[in-house]
Amino acid sequence: MELKYRKALGRAVRRLRNQASLTQEELAFEAGLERSYVSLVELAQKDPSFTTLQKIALALNFSMLELFQIYEEELRSTEKELPPRRGRPVPEK
């Protein structure tokens, strides 16, 4: 999965986790995952399977539809971020 998609997914999971007032450890326990795995998903370093996403959504008491709606919002906000500039700096006037 491309980085921008993982970032959007990680932000969506974190956002829903925070709305549910859960720690990563609590979410991991409820979803049957390791806390470190939840952290890696949120940091866009892991690419969870569909089944894992279902477990996460259930543990958060959100539907997959809600998870993907938040994902779409996060993806749109990620796409608006400007990539870092490359090349020589432009002199200021």
HUHUZI-V822282 format. One record per pair of residues at least 12 apart in sequence whose ideal C-beta (glycine too) atoms are under 8 Angstrom apart, sorted by the first residue. I is the first residue (numbers start at 1). J is the second residue. If there is no record, write none. Layout:
i=I j=J
i=I j=J
This chain:
i=1 j=47
i=3 j=44
i=4 j=75
i=4 j=78
i=4 j=79
i=5 j=75
i=6 j=44
i=6 j=45
i=6 j=46
i=6 j=47
i=7 j=44
i=7 j=74
i=7 j=78
i=8 j=71
i=8 j=72
i=8 j=74
i=8 j=75
i=8 j=77
i=8 j=78
i=9 j=41
i=9 j=44
i=9 j=48
i=9 j=71
i=9 j=74
i=10 j=41
i=10 j=42
i=10 j=43
i=10 j=44
i=11 j=42
i=11 j=74
i=11 j=77
i=11 j=78
i=12 j=67
i=12 j=70
i=12 j=71
i=12 j=73
i=12 j=74
i=13 j=38
i=13 j=41
i=13 j=42
i=13 j=56
i=13 j=67
i=14 j=42
i=15 j=70
i=15 j=74
i=16 j=57
i=16 j=60
i=16 j=62
i=16 j=66
i=16 j=67
i=16 j=70
i=17 j=38
i=17 j=42
i=17 j=60
i=19 j=60
i=20 j=60
i=20 j=61
i=20 j=62
i=22 j=59
i=22 j=60
i=24 j=38
i=24 j=39
i=24 j=42
i=27 j=56
i=27 j=59
i=27 j=60
i=30 j=58
i=30 j=59
i=30 j=60
i=31 j=52
i=31 j=55
i=31 j=56
i=31 j=58
i=31 j=59
i=32 j=55
i=33 j=52
i=33 j=55
i=33 j=56
i=38 j=56
i=41 j=56
i=53 j=67
